[in-house]
C-alpha cells in the first residue's frame, strides 16, 4: 500500500525521534547503573581499605584478627586474600583452601595489573553462585571482597523506572505534537497537490492552511487563476482567429519548420483544386505540382523571408503569398484576385475612356473660342461659334454629371432612400418632359402599365433609368417610330417590364452583351455625332441592380431594340 505524504512524513519523524529517545534512555539507564555500581564499589572499597589497613600493621597474616575483622562486615560479604602467585591464603567462606584453584587468571585479579582496582560479576567456581567481585592490591596481597549477586543486589543495581515513565510521557506528547504539525503541514501539501493535479478545485476563494505555505499557496493560486484567465482569453482569441480563417475568402495553410501541415481552411483546398490537377485534398501537393514551381525554388533557396507572386490558371488569377514565422514555420495564403485584376484593368480602361471622352468636347470648345478670339468675324458668325462652344459645354456637363452619378451609385448606394412609387404616373411625367423631342422625331410613347402598379424605388434613380432608355431610343431608333413600356408579368416580389422601340435594332448581335459597359459604343463615329456621354446604359444597369433587379438587351422580333428588366414591388 502506498502511503501518502502526511503518513510518510509522520513515520520519518517518529522513527528519528524514537531512535533519539531510545538512545537517550539507554544512555541514562547505563549511566545510572554505572553510578550505582560505583556506589557499591565505594562500599566494597571501604572494606578492602579496612582490611589493607589491618594487614599493613602485621607482617604475617593473623587469621584470628581477620576473622574478627570480617565479623564486623555484612554477613553475606565474602573476603579473600590472594598472594602474588594467585594462591588463596584466606577466604572466610571456604574452609579448605587447598581445594581452590589458582586465582591469578581471574578477571578482577588480571585487571589489577593495569588498574588500581578490579571488578567482575560472574559465577563462583567454588560457591556455584554469581558474585560481584571487587579486588585491590595492597602491595603484598590481592585483597578481594565479593557480594552475592542476588535479588537484593540486582534490585540495587536496577535503574529507576521513573525516568522511563517521564521519557514515555515526553515521547507520546511530542508524537502528538508532531502529528498535529504534520496534519497542518500535510493539509497544505495536499492542497498543493490538488492544485497541481486537479486544477478545477481552484477558484478565487481557494484558501490554504494558515502556515508557512499559505503565502506560497496564495501566490500559486493567484498565478494559476491569472494563467487560466490568460489561457481562456487566448482560447477565445484563437477561436475568433479560427472562425475568421474558416470564413475568410482567402485560402490559408500553416506549416511547421519541417514543412508539415498544421492547419488549413476549405478555401485553400478549393483553390488548390483549381490550380492543380490533384483531387486528393492534400495541401502537400503544393510542394510537388509544377504550378508552384516558383514557390518550390524559393523554399530551396530561402534567400528571403517573404514571397509574393501571381498564378494564372483555369481563366482565373491567384495571388500566392508566403510569410515565415520566428520558429521557421510559415504560412501560405492563396487569394482569388480575378475580380480585382479585372477591376484594375477596367479602371485603367475607364481612365483612358474618360480622358478620351473629355478630350472631344474640350477640344471643340477650345477650337471654337480660339476662332472667335483670333479671327475677325462678323456678329452672326461669332454667335454661331459661341453656340457651338456652348453645346460642347452642355455635353461636357452631362458627361461630368453622369460620371458623378455612376460613381455615387457604385460607392454610396446606401445614400439613395427608397419609397413607394406609382410607376405609371411617374413615367407619364417623364413623357411630358420629352414631348417636344418626341414630336420632333414623330415618335409615339405608349405606357402599358396598370394604374396600381406600385414599386419600391428611389425617384432620382428611376428618373435616370427611364430618361437614359428614352434618350437611347431617340438617338438610335430613328424617326416615325414607337416607344413602348410594358408590364408583362409580376409576382409577389417583383414587377417585370419590357422597354422597346420599333427601330432597326442592332445588326451585329455581338454588341448586345456589351451595351452596358461604360463608354462602349456600337459605332464609334456615328454615336459620337449623336451625342451622349457613353455612360447612360451603364447607369441604367447599376440603378436597376440597386432596386434588386437585372436588365438584359435583345433585338426585338418585330424590329427594334428591347430591354427586359424587373423592379422590386412594395
FITI-86314 format. One line per 5 residues: their letters; for each residue y, z, x of C-alpha. Coordinates in pm, 1 decimal. Layout:
A) Y Z X; ...
REM end
This chain:
XXXXX) 0.0 0.0 0.0; 338.0 -99.8 138.4; 582.9 189.5 147.7; 944.1 133.4 58.4; 1227.3 208.6 297.9
XXXXX) 1302.0 552.8 149.4; 942.5 675.3 182.8; 904.1 535.5 532.4; 1230.7 696.9 640.1; 1120.6 1028.2 489.3
XXXXX) 786.1 1009.4 670.6; 958.1 927.2 1002.0; 1195.2 1221.3 974.2; 915.7 1452.7 853.7; 690.7 1353.4 1142.9
XXXXX) 962.0 1406.6 1405.9; 1075.7 1735.1 1252.2; 716.3 1857.9 1211.4; 636.4 1784.2 1576.0; 951.8 1973.4 1676.8
XXXXX) 868.7 2272.8 1453.8; 507.1 2284.5 1574.3; 623.8 2268.7 1936.0; 877.2 2549.3 1883.6; 617.9 2761.5 1701.8
XXXXX) 354.2 2716.4 1972.8; 607.8 2785.7 2243.1; 732.5 3100.5 2066.6; 381.2 3232.7 1998.5; 275.0 3171.9 2357.9
XXXXX) 592.7 3336.6 2478.2; 531.9 3636.5 2252.8; 169.3 3661.4 2368.0; 278.5 3645.1 2731.7; 528.4 3922.0 2668.1
XXXXX) 258.9 4140.1 2505.9; 20.0 4067.6 2790.5; 295.3 4161.7 3033.8; 346.5 4485.4 2838.0; -26.9 4558.1 2850.2
XXXXX) -39.1 4466.8 3215.9; 252.6 4700.5 3272.3; 47.7 4987.0 3135.3; -253.6 4883.5 3343.8; -27.0 4858.5 3646.0
XXXXX) 72.9 5223.7 3591.6; -294.5 5319.5 3601.7; -359.8 5118.4 3920.4; -44.5 5259.0 4082.8; -151.8 5614.4 3998.9
XXXXX) -496.5 5552.1 4146.6; -339.7 5386.8 4452.1; -113.8 5689.4 4496.0; -411.2 5927.3 4488.2; -609.0 5711.4 4731.9
XXXXX) -323.3 5693.2 4977.0; -335.2 6068.2 5019.0; -708.4 6070.7 5109.1; -852.3 5862.7 5380.4; -1201.0 5896.1 5239.2
XXXXX) -1296.0 5848.6 4875.1; -1333.7 6165.1 4682.5; -1539.0 6076.1 4378.5; -1471.0 6403.2 4208.0; -1099.3 6353.3 4249.9
XXXXX) -1126.1 6003.3 4093.3; -1343.4 6128.0 3812.3; -1095.6 6398.5 3732.5; -814.6 6144.4 3750.7; -990.9 5897.5 3521.4
XXXXX) -1026.9 6164.3 3257.3; -651.0 6154.3 3223.8; -668.1 5786.1 3128.5; -771.4 5640.6 2792.1; -1147.0 5682.4 2744.3
XXXXX) -1207.2 5308.8 2695.6; -1034.6 5229.5 3026.9; -1276.4 5108.9 3292.4; -1175.9 5185.8 3655.0; -1334.6 5019.6 3959.4
XXXXX) -1281.1 5035.7 4338.2; -1386.9 4732.5 4537.8; -1379.1 4713.8 4915.3; -1254.0 4417.2 5105.4; -1603.5 4269.1 5122.7
XXXXX) -1637.8 4272.9 4745.5; -1868.3 4571.3 4714.9; -1800.5 4805.4 4421.7; -1766.7 5155.4 4563.3; -1658.6 5317.3 4236.5
XXXXX) -1692.9 5240.0 3866.4; -1655.8 5504.1 3601.4; -1864.6 5305.2 3350.5; -2162.6 5229.4 3581.1; -2384.0 5499.1 3726.3
XXXXX) -2596.4 5282.7 3955.3; -2350.8 5086.4 4164.1; -2625.7 4910.8 4354.6; -2709.3 4702.2 4053.0; -2366.1 4545.0 4058.8
XXXXX) -2311.9 4207.2 4213.9; -2060.7 4139.2 4485.0; -1715.6 4106.1 4321.4; -1537.6 3906.6 4588.9; -1553.2 3591.1 4371.4
XXXXX) -1424.1 3748.9 4055.1; -1112.6 3564.1 3931.1; -889.6 3871.0 3933.5; -1002.2 3950.4 4295.4; -950.9 3593.2 4411.5
XXXXX) -600.8 3597.3 4260.7; -504.3 3886.4 4491.7; -528.9 3659.3 4793.0; -210.3 3479.5 4681.8; -50.9 3727.3 4438.4
XXXXX) 20.9 4096.4 4422.5; -187.8 4128.7 4110.6; -473.9 3953.7 3938.5; -572.0 3932.7 3572.0; -854.5 3779.2 3372.7
XXXXX) -1019.7 3802.2 3032.8; -1396.4 3744.5 3033.1; -1735.1 3890.8 2951.0; -1853.9 4160.1 3186.9; -2180.3 4072.3 3362.7
XXXXX) -2284.7 4436.4 3365.5; -2147.0 4558.5 3031.0; -2203.1 4234.3 2841.9; -1874.1 4252.8 2650.7; -1531.4 4099.8 2700.2
XXXXX) -1274.2 4286.9 2908.0; -911.5 4239.8 3003.9; -919.0 4291.3 3381.9; -621.4 4390.0 3595.2; -655.6 4423.1 3976.3
XXXXX) -422.4 4536.1 4252.5; -459.7 4559.2 4631.1; -350.5 4887.9 4792.1; -431.2 4768.1 5143.9; -774.7 4933.6 5176.7
XXXXX) -937.2 4873.1 4835.7; -900.9 4645.7 4541.5; -817.4 4875.3 4251.2; -927.2 4724.1 3921.4; -880.6 4857.1 3572.4
XXXXX) -1009.5 4694.9 3252.3; -970.6 4738.7 2880.4; -1234.3 4622.6 2637.5; -1113.0 4300.4 2470.4; -1193.8 4428.2 2122.8
XXXXX) -1023.8 4412.3 1784.9; -752.4 4656.5 1885.1; -666.3 4464.0 2199.2; -677.1 4133.2 2015.8; -450.5 4265.5 1741.8
XXXXX) -211.4 4395.8 2000.0; -200.3 4057.1 2172.2; -182.8 3868.0 1842.5; 170.6 3724.3 1781.3; 377.4 3844.8 1489.5
XXXXX) 347.4 3603.3 1191.2; 694.5 3683.5 1058.3; 837.3 3419.2 1286.0; 586.3 3169.1 1148.9; 692.2 3252.8 793.2
XXXXX) 1056.2 3218.1 891.4; 987.7 2883.1 1055.3; 790.0 2772.4 749.4; 1082.7 2855.4 520.8; 1319.2 2671.8 754.2
XXXXX) 1073.5 2378.1 767.1; 1047.6 2348.0 389.6; 1424.3 2388.9 344.3; 1500.1 2120.6 599.5; 1241.1 1887.8 443.2
XXXXX) 1407.5 1935.3 105.4; 1747.0 1865.5 261.8; 1611.2 1560.1 443.3; 1458.2 1435.8 119.2; 1790.0 1479.5 -64.6
XXXXX) 1983.9 1298.7 206.5; 1726.8 1019.9 227.0; 1728.2 979.6 -150.1; 2103.2 921.8 -144.1; 2079.8 700.0 159.6
XXXXX) 1775.7 522.1 16.8; 1960.1 459.1 -309.2; 2237.4 281.8 -121.2; 1984.5 84.0 82.7; 1800.1 -7.6 -238.4
XXXXX) 2127.4 -124.6 -391.8; 2199.6 -328.3 -79.8; 1851.8 -476.5 -104.9; 1902.1 -555.7 -473.1; 2233.6 -713.8 -383.8
XXXXX) 2063.6 -930.6 -121.3; 1752.9 -1017.9 -326.6; 1880.4 -1023.3 -683.0; 2248.7 -1111.1 -680.9; 2255.5 -1117.9 -1061.5
XXXXX) 2285.4 -737.8 -1064.4; 2630.9 -760.9 -909.3; 2942.1 -754.5 -1124.4; 3295.8 -625.1 -1092.9; 3177.9 -272.7 -1191.1
XXXXX) 2891.1 -260.4 -939.7; 2911.1 78.8 -760.5; 2728.3 215.9 -456.9; 2641.5 578.9 -394.9; 2918.7 791.6 -250.9
XXXXX) 2822.0 796.0 115.1; 2897.5 614.0 437.8; 2754.5 290.8 296.9; 2986.2 298.7 -3.6; 3273.7 123.4 169.9
XXXXX) 3039.7 -136.2 320.8; 2871.7 -187.2 -16.2; 3202.9 -227.5 -196.7; 3322.8 -477.3 60.7; 2996.6 -670.5 36.4
XXXXX) 3028.9 -669.8 -342.1; 3387.8 -793.9 -323.0; 3289.1 -1064.8 -75.1; 2991.5 -1165.6 -287.5; 3198.0 -1184.5 -607.0
XXXXX) 3462.3 -1384.6 -422.4; 3189.8 -1608.4 -283.3; 3039.8 -1653.9 -628.8; 3381.6 -1735.8 -770.7; 3442.0 -1990.4 -495.4
XXXXX) 3090.0 -2125.8 -545.5; 3147.3 -2166.4 -919.0; 3481.9 -2334.9 -857.9; 3317.9 -2568.2 -605.6; 3038.2 -2645.5 -853.5
XXXXX) 3295.1 -2720.0 -1123.1; 3487.5 -2947.0 -888.7; 3158.6 -3104.7 -780.0; 3067.2 -3169.2 -1143.5; 3408.6 -3321.3 -1202.8
XXXXX) 3366.2 -3540.3 -895.4; 3016.4 -3648.8 -1000.6; 3139.0 -3723.9 -1353.3; 3426.3 -3921.1 -1205.8; 3191.0 -4111.3 -976.4
XXXXX) 2946.8 -4185.1 -1258.4; 3224.9 -4302.4 -1489.9; 3409.5 -4489.2 -1218.8; 3405.5 -4867.2 -1227.2; 3361.9 -4859.8 -851.4
XXXXX) 3012.9 -4871.1 -705.0; 2979.0 -4570.0 -474.4; 2693.9 -4469.0 -242.8; 2682.6 -4181.6 9.1; 2468.5 -4196.5 325.0
XXXXX) 2383.4 -3920.6 574.6; 2415.3 -3972.5 955.3; 2055.1 -4103.6 959.7; 2159.0 -4378.1 713.8; 1952.8 -4222.4 434.8
XXXXX) 2078.6 -4241.5 76.2; 2215.5 -3912.9 -60.2; 2379.5 -4021.6 -384.3; 2483.9 -4337.5 -569.8; 2609.6 -4434.4 -914.5
XXXXX) 2496.8 -4704.0 -1155.2; 2774.8 -4948.8 -1072.5; 2663.0 -4957.5 -708.4; 2315.4 -5080.3 -807.5; 2465.5 -5318.6 -1063.4
XXXXX) 2690.7 -5476.5 -802.2; 2402.6 -5495.7 -554.0; 2203.0 -5695.0 -810.8; 2493.1 -5938.3 -846.8; 2544.8 -5976.5 -471.8
XXXXX) 2181.6 -5978.3 -351.5; 1860.4 -6133.2 -475.4; 1685.8 -5794.9 -480.8; 1597.6 -5630.8 -812.2; 1440.5 -5313.8 -667.8
XXXXX) 1740.8 -5093.4 -732.5; 1721.2 -4961.1 -375.2; 2060.7 -4908.4 -206.4; 1897.6 -4953.8 138.3; 1884.9 -5328.4 72.1
XXXXX) 2246.7 -5328.2 188.6; 2119.4 -5285.2 547.8; 1890.4 -5591.2 537.2; 2035.3 -5851.9 299.6; 2228.1 -6141.6 457.0
XXXXX) 2513.5 -6098.8 209.5; 2606.7 -5779.3 400.2; 2571.2 -5922.9 749.8; 2924.7 -5820.4 845.5; 2852.3 -5460.6 739.9
XXXXX) 2528.7 -5457.8 940.3; 2706.3 -5581.4 1255.0; 2976.4 -5318.2 1208.3; 2718.4 -5037.1 1186.2; 2557.4 -5157.8 1508.2
XXXXX) 2887.8 -5181.4 1692.8; 3068.2 -4875.3 1545.5; 3393.3 -4981.1 1709.3; 3599.1 -4828.8 1425.5; 3576.0 -4564.9 1154.2
XXXXX) 3674.4 -4794.0 869.6; 3562.1 -5131.3 733.8; 3723.7 -5328.0 450.6; 3644.5 -5688.2 356.4; 3573.4 -5916.5 57.0
XXXXX) 3244.0 -6070.8 -55.2; 3230.2 -6373.3 -286.7; 2907.1 -6410.4 -485.5; 2798.9 -6540.2 -826.4; 3151.3 -6652.0 -907.5
XXXXX) 3284.4 -6300.4 -851.3; 3481.0 -6135.2 -574.4; 3382.9 -5789.3 -449.1; 3564.4 -5562.2 -210.3; 3347.0 -5359.3 27.8
XXXXX) 3493.3 -5050.6 189.7; 3310.9 -4821.4 435.0; 3451.7 -4486.6 545.2; 3293.0 -4244.1 794.7; 3293.3 -3865.8 744.6
XXXXX) 3326.4 -3599.3 1016.1; 2949.0 -3542.7 1029.6; 2893.5 -3917.0 1095.0; 2776.0 -3969.0 740.0; 2959.1 -4239.5 546.0
XXXXX) 3029.2 -4380.9 202.5; 3020.1 -4743.0 92.2; 3234.5 -4846.2 -203.9; 3183.7 -5175.9 -386.9; 3454.3 -5281.9 -627.1
XXXXX) 3466.1 -5587.4 -853.7; 3812.1 -5729.9 -782.6; 3756.2 -6064.3 -955.5; 4021.3 -5994.1 -1219.5; 4267.4 -5854.2 -965.3
XXXXX) 4225.4 -6162.4 -748.9; 4275.2 -6388.9 -1048.9; 4585.8 -6192.8 -1145.3; 4713.1 -6214.1 -790.2; 4666.6 -6589.3 -789.3
XXXXX) 4815.9 -6608.7 -1137.8; 5120.6 -6410.5 -1025.6; 5163.1 -6642.6 -729.2; 5141.3 -6942.8 -959.1; 5374.4 -6776.3 -1209.2
XXXXX) 5630.9 -6707.6 -938.6; 5615.9 -7073.4 -839.3; 5636.8 -7184.1 -1202.8; 5934.6 -6957.1 -1273.8; 6115.3 -7091.8 -970.6
XXXXX) 6032.1 -7445.6 -1083.2; 6140.2 -7384.1 -1443.0; 6466.1 -7217.9 -1336.2; 6543.3 -7489.3 -1086.6; 6575.9 -7762.9 -1354.1
XXXXX) 6846.8 -7604.0 -1575.9; 7028.6 -7452.5 -1278.4; 7031.3 -7789.1 -1102.0; 7158.0 -7958.1 -1420.8; 7432.6 -7700.7 -1474.1
XXXXX) 7541.2 -7732.0 -1112.5; 7543.4 -8112.9 -1129.5; 7745.4 -8128.0 -1448.9; 8002.2 -7874.6 -1329.4; 8034.3 -8041.8 -987.3
XXXXX) 8104.3 -8371.3 -1166.0; 8374.5 -8211.6 -1379.8; 8533.0 -8042.2 -1079.0; 8511.0 -8324.9 -830.8; 8567.0 -8639.0 -1042.5
XXXXX) 8894.1 -8743.2 -1218.4; 8750.1 -8760.4 -1571.5; 8930.2 -8803.1 -1898.8; 8913.6 -8527.2 -2157.7; 8629.7 -8688.5 -2352.8
XXXXX) 8401.8 -8720.4 -2050.2; 8486.1 -8369.7 -1930.8; 8387.0 -8235.8 -2273.1; 8061.1 -8434.4 -2253.3; 7960.0 -8286.7 -1918.1
XXXXX) 8064.3 -7935.0 -2024.5; 7847.3 -7964.7 -2339.7; 7556.6 -8078.5 -2120.7; 7604.9 -7777.1 -1893.5; 7625.5 -7550.9 -2197.8
XXXXX) 7295.3 -7687.8 -2335.1; 7133.4 -7619.3 -1998.8; 7262.1 -7260.5 -2004.7; 7109.1 -7224.1 -2351.3; 6774.9 -7344.0 -2213.5
XXXXX) 6811.3 -7107.1 -1920.9; 6896.1 -6819.7 -2156.5; 6588.9 -6898.5 -2371.8; 6368.7 -6902.2 -2061.6; 6501.5 -6564.9 -1946.4
XXXXX) 6459.5 -6417.4 -2294.9; 6100.5 -6545.4 -2318.1; 6017.2 -6411.7 -1969.7; 6160.6 -6073.0 -2063.7; 5967.3 -6069.5 -2393.4
XXXXX) 5630.0 -6161.2 -2243.4; 5677.4 -5905.9 -1964.5; 5753.9 -5638.0 -2222.4; 5453.2 -5740.2 -2432.9; 5215.9 -5711.1 -2136.3
XXXXX) 5355.0 -5399.5 -1970.7; 5503.3 -5194.3 -2257.5; 5314.4 -5293.1 -2570.9; 5341.7 -4934.8 -2698.7; 5718.0 -4983.3 -2744.2
XXXXX) 5660.5 -5212.3 -3045.4; 5632.8 -4991.1 -3357.0; 5411.2 -5115.3 -3640.1; 5494.5 -5120.7 -4011.7; 5371.1 -5270.6 -4337.1
XXXXX) 5495.6 -5627.2 -4392.8; 5451.7 -5864.1 -4689.0; 5377.0 -6171.4 -4485.1; 5460.6 -6448.8 -4733.7; 5814.5 -6326.6 -4789.3
XXXXX) 5853.9 -6269.0 -4414.0; 5757.7 -6633.2 -4333.2; 5977.1 -6765.3 -4615.6; 6278.8 -6603.8 -4447.6; 6188.1 -6775.3 -4121.2
XXXXX) 6151.4 -7108.7 -4306.2; 6504.5 -7069.3 -4437.3; 6632.2 -7031.7 -4079.4; 6462.8 -7362.4 -3986.7; 6574.6 -7550.7 -4297.8
XXXXX) 6820.8 -7776.8 -4108.1; 6569.9 -7865.6 -3829.1; 6300.8 -7932.4 -4089.3; 6534.7 -8156.4 -4286.5; 6631.7 -8347.6 -3975.2
XXXXX) 6262.5 -8409.5 -3896.7; 6185.3 -8479.2 -4263.5; 5910.1 -8219.3 -4243.2; 5758.4 -8015.9 -4524.0; 5674.4 -7646.4 -4469.3
XXXXX) 5410.0 -7509.0 -4704.1; 5307.5 -7141.1 -4724.6; 4967.3 -7084.7 -4889.6; 4963.7 -6705.6 -4879.2; 4933.8 -6466.3 -5172.0
XXXXX) 5231.0 -6253.4 -5262.5; 5042.4 -5927.5 -5199.5; 4914.9 -6018.0 -4853.3; 5027.0 -5713.2 -4653.4; 4966.0 -5672.1 -4282.0
XXXXX) 5044.2 -5403.2 -4027.2; 5276.3 -5553.6 -3768.8; 5594.2 -5548.6 -3568.9; 5875.8 -5761.7 -3721.4; 6009.4 -5878.9 -3384.3
XXXXX) 5666.1 -5986.2 -3256.5; 5573.9 -6155.1 -3585.5; 5906.9 -6335.5 -3574.8; 5824.1 -6460.8 -3221.0; 5474.0 -6568.6 -3330.1
XXXXX) 5581.3 -6788.7 -3620.6; 5901.6 -6919.7 -3462.3; 5717.2 -7032.2 -3148.8; 5448.3 -7201.4 -3361.8; 5718.6 -7376.2 -3569.5
XXXXX) 5910.6 -7478.4 -3255.1; 5590.7 -7621.6 -3108.3; 5530.9 -7828.4 -3424.7; 5892.4 -7950.5 -3439.5; 5879.8 -8067.5 -3076.9
XXXXX) 5544.5 -8240.4 -3069.2; 5421.1 -8322.3 -3424.3; 5672.6 -8599.4 -3488.8; 5886.7 -8692.0 -3791.6; 5789.7 -8700.3 -4157.8
XXXXX) 5501.4 -8460.3 -4111.6; 5393.8 -8134.3 -4278.5; 5359.3 -7776.4 -4151.9; 5116.6 -7551.5 -4337.6; 5045.5 -7177.8 -4309.3
XXXXX) 4724.4 -7099.4 -4491.9; 4542.0 -6766.6 -4559.8; 4182.8 -6891.9 -4562.5; 3994.7 -6560.6 -4552.9; 4028.8 -6180.4 -4547.2
XXXXX) 3805.0 -5877.9 -4517.7; 3852.6 -5501.7 -4512.8; 4023.7 -5509.6 -4172.4; 4181.5 -5847.6 -4110.8; 4357.5 -6144.9 -4268.1
XXXXX) 4256.1 -6485.1 -4126.6; 4521.9 -6758.6 -4103.4; 4547.6 -7127.0 -4021.3; 4875.3 -7275.5 -3895.3; 4871.2 -7654.2 -3856.6
XXXXX) 5078.4 -7964.3 -3861.1; 4979.0 -8315.4 -3971.6; 5091.7 -8483.7 -3648.7; 4877.6 -8663.1 -3395.5; 4746.2 -8351.1 -3219.5
XXXXX) 4635.7 -8359.1 -2853.2; 4449.1 -8669.1 -2741.4; 4264.1 -8511.4 -2445.9; 4085.2 -8200.7 -2574.4; 4051.7 -8053.2 -2222.6
XXXXX) 4407.7 -7929.0 -2265.6; 4323.3 -7719.8 -2572.4; 4176.6 -7427.4 -2372.5; 4487.9 -7408.2 -2153.1; 4761.6 -7429.1 -2414.4
XXXXX) 4821.6 -7051.6 -2399.6; 4871.6 -7039.8 -2022.9; 5223.1 -6969.2 -1900.9; 5429.4 -7278.5 -1819.9; 5136.3 -7507.3 -1896.0
XXXXX) 5245.3 -7847.2 -2027.6; 5019.6 -8121.7 -2161.5; 5264.3 -8389.3 -2046.9; 5497.4 -8251.2 -1785.1; 5773.1 -8511.3 -1811.1
XXXXX) 5775.3 -8555.9 -2188.6; 5750.1 -8181.5 -2257.6; 6040.9 -8104.6 -2030.8; 6255.7 -8362.0 -2208.1; 6177.9 -8195.6 -2540.7
XXXXX) 6291.6 -7859.1 -2409.7; 6124.5 -7521.1 -2437.9; 6053.4 -7254.4 -2176.2; 5680.7 -7322.4 -2144.3; 5608.9 -6960.5 -2246.9
XXXXX) 5607.3 -6995.9 -2627.1; 5232.0 -7016.1 -2688.6; 5162.3 -6753.0 -2421.1; 5396.5 -6520.3 -2612.2; 5211.0 -6604.7 -2935.8
XXXXX) 4871.4 -6520.1 -2784.2; 4982.2 -6186.4 -2637.5; 5171.3 -6085.5 -2954.2; 4864.2 -6156.1 -3170.9; 4648.1 -5950.6 -2930.8
XXXXX) 4884.5 -5655.0 -2976.7; 4816.0 -5689.5 -3352.2; 4440.7 -5664.9 -3282.7; 4371.6 -6033.8 -3327.7; 4284.7 -6350.4 -3135.1
XXXXX) 4406.2 -6711.6 -3156.1; 4239.7 -7046.5 -3089.9; 4372.4 -7405.6 -3089.4; 4186.0 -7713.1 -3216.8; 4254.2 -8072.3 -3320.2
XXXXX) 4256.6 -8091.1 -3697.7; 4007.1 -8327.3 -3859.3; 4273.3 -8487.9 -4073.6; 4510.0 -8515.0 -3778.2; 4744.4 -8275.4 -3609.8
XXXXX) 4709.7 -7951.1 -3412.4; 4570.1 -7638.3 -3579.5; 4590.2 -7274.3 -3469.8; 4339.8 -7021.9 -3605.9; 4425.2 -6653.2 -3575.7
XXXXX) 4383.6 -6319.8 -3753.9; 4609.3 -6016.5 -3801.9; 4521.2 -5659.9 -3892.9; 4563.6 -5553.4 -4255.1; 4738.1 -5237.9 -4370.1
REM end
